[in-house]
Amino acid sequence: MSRIYLVDDHVILRDGLRAVLEAAGHTVLGESADPTTALGELLRLAIDNVMQGRRHLGPEVAELAVQALTNGGAVDLLAELSPRERQIITMVVKGASSTMIGQQLHLSPKTVDTYRSRLMHKLGVADVPALVRLAVRTGLIDAGDA
């Protein structure tokens, strides 16, 4: 099940929680009355995990990983795109050059390049093929259109 570290300034509460959690199959890694001590003990547990060949992800990275695995994060990011950004990403993933996009949208090719670069950064992709995969996976475009 899960691995838990208890932090509370009441020993009786920690003892009760430990008993209930362990009875339910959870592993209590440790406990502390002081948050600062707990953080130090957690950072050491993380290092021990890494030294044993396991992975350790901080809470922000873990959340991003879960979002990426469930595609929820990408869909949420696409929902935050402006109409102009959606136009440009759609045209880019369909293979239009910066010059072609600029002509159709009355923008300079340099402005289109800036939009594309910012979109890729915003969506966390490194190159245009990854951008295409993201657009197909999230339903922004149909696989036949790419």
C-alpha positions in Angstrom: 0.0 0.0 0.0 1.3 3.5 0.8 4.3 4.6 2.8 3.5 7.3 5.4 5.4 9.6 7.7 3.4 10.9 10.7 3.8 14.4 12.0 1.8 15.6 15.0 2.8 17.1 18.3 0.6 14.6 20.3 2.2 11.2 20.9 -1.1 9.6 21.6 -2.5 10.7 18.3 0.6 9.5 16.4 0.4 6.1 18.2 -3.3 5.7 17.3 -2.8 6.7 13.7 0.2 4.3 13.4 -1.9 1.4 14.8 -4.9 2.1 12.4 -2.7 2.7 9.4 -0.5 -0.3 9.9 -3.6 -2.5 10.5 -4.9 -1.3 7.1 -1.7 -2.4 5.5 0.1 0.9 5.2 3.8 1.3 6.1 4.6 4.1 8.6 8.2 5.2 7.7 8.6 7.3 10.8 7.1 10.0 13.0 8.0 13.3 14.6 6.4 15.9 16.7 8.3 18.7 14.9 7.8 19.5 11.1 11.4 20.6 10.7 12.7 17.3 12.1 10.2 15.5 9.9 11.5 17.3 6.8 15.1 16.3 7.6 14.1 12.7 8.2 12.1 12.7 5.0 15.0 14.4 2.7 17.4 11.3 4.4 14.7 8.7 3.5 14.7 10.1 -0.1 18.4 9.9 -0.3 18.3 6.3 1.0 15.8 5.4 -1.7 17.9 6.9 -4.4 21.0 5.2 -3.1 19.2 1.8 -3.2 18.4 2.4 -6.9 14.8 3.5 -6.4 13.3 6.8 -7.6 12.3 9.7 -5.5 10.0 12.4 -6.9 9.1 15.6 -5.1 5.4 16.4 -4.9 5.4 18.8 -7.8 7.2 16.4 -10.1 5.0 13.5 -9.0 1.9 15.5 -9.8 3.2 16.4 -13.2 4.1 12.7 -13.8 0.6 11.6 -12.9 -1.0 14.3 -15.2 1.3 13.2 -18.0 0.4 9.5 -17.6 -3.3 10.3 -17.5 -3.1 12.9 -20.3 -5.1 15.2 -18.0 -2.2 17.7 -17.8 -1.9 18.1 -21.5 -5.7 18.5 -22.0 -5.7 21.2 -19.2 -2.9 23.0 -20.9 -4.6 23.0 -24.2 -7.7 24.5 -22.7 -5.6 27.4 -21.5 -4.4 28.3 -25.0 -5.7 31.5 -26.6 -7.6 31.3 -29.9 -4.5 32.6 -31.8 -2.3 29.9 -30.1 -4.8 27.2 -31.1 -4.7 28.5 -34.7 -1.0 28.4 -34.8 -0.5 25.0 -33.2 -3.1 23.5 -35.5 -1.3 24.9 -38.6 2.1 23.9 -37.3 1.1 20.3 -36.6 -0.5 20.1 -40.1 2.9 20.9 -41.5 2.5 24.6 -42.5 5.8 26.6 -42.5 6.2 29.8 -40.5 6.0 31.7 -43.8 2.8 30.1 -44.8 1.2 30.6 -41.4 2.4 34.2 -41.3 0.8 34.9 -44.7 -2.5 33.4 -43.7 -2.7 35.1 -40.4 -1.0 38.4 -41.4 2.0 37.9 -39.1 5.7 37.9 -39.8 7.4 34.5 -39.9 9.5 35.6 -36.9 6.3 36.2 -34.9 5.0 32.7 -35.9 8.4 31.3 -34.8 8.0 33.1 -31.4 4.4 31.7 -31.0 5.6 28.2 -31.8 8.5 28.4 -29.4 6.3 29.7 -26.6 3.7 27.0 -27.3 6.2 24.3 -27.2 7.6 25.6 -23.9 4.1 26.1 -22.4 3.1 22.5 -23.4 6.4 21.0 -22.3 7.4 19.5 -25.7 10.9 19.7 -27.2 10.3 19.5 -30.9 7.6 19.6 -33.6 7.1 15.8 -33.8 6.4 15.8 -30.0 4.0 18.7 -30.6 2.2 16.6 -33.3 1.9 13.6 -31.0 0.5 15.8 -28.2 -2.1 17.3 -30.6 -3.2 13.9 -31.8 -3.2 12.3 -28.3 -5.4 15.1 -26.9 -7.7 15.3 -29.9 -6.7 18.8 -31.0 -6.4 17.3 -34.4 -7.3 14.0 -36.0 -4.5 11.6 -36.7 -5.4 11.7 -40.4 -4.8 15.5 -40.5 -1.3 15.4 -39.1 
